[in-house]
Amino acid sequence: MGDDGARGMKTMHDLGARCIAQNEETCVVFGMPKEAIKLQAVDDILPLESMARAILQFDSRA
């Protein structure tokens, strides 16, 4: 797996975007989330079932 998506996510994160990654336990293919986590491009690492709630909370923090 490449890391181009993770590098793009790191750029967004560094510019102030709030970013989440799916955890390894609930992920079918963990390549991209793993790279994003390694690059410190995420604010939270969550299971799939928690991601929608987290996204809605991001919006309410604005």
Secondary structure, 3 states (H helix, E strand, C coil): CCCHHHHHHHHHHHCCCCCEEECHHHCCCCHHHHHHHHCCCCCEEECHHHHHHHHHHHHHHC
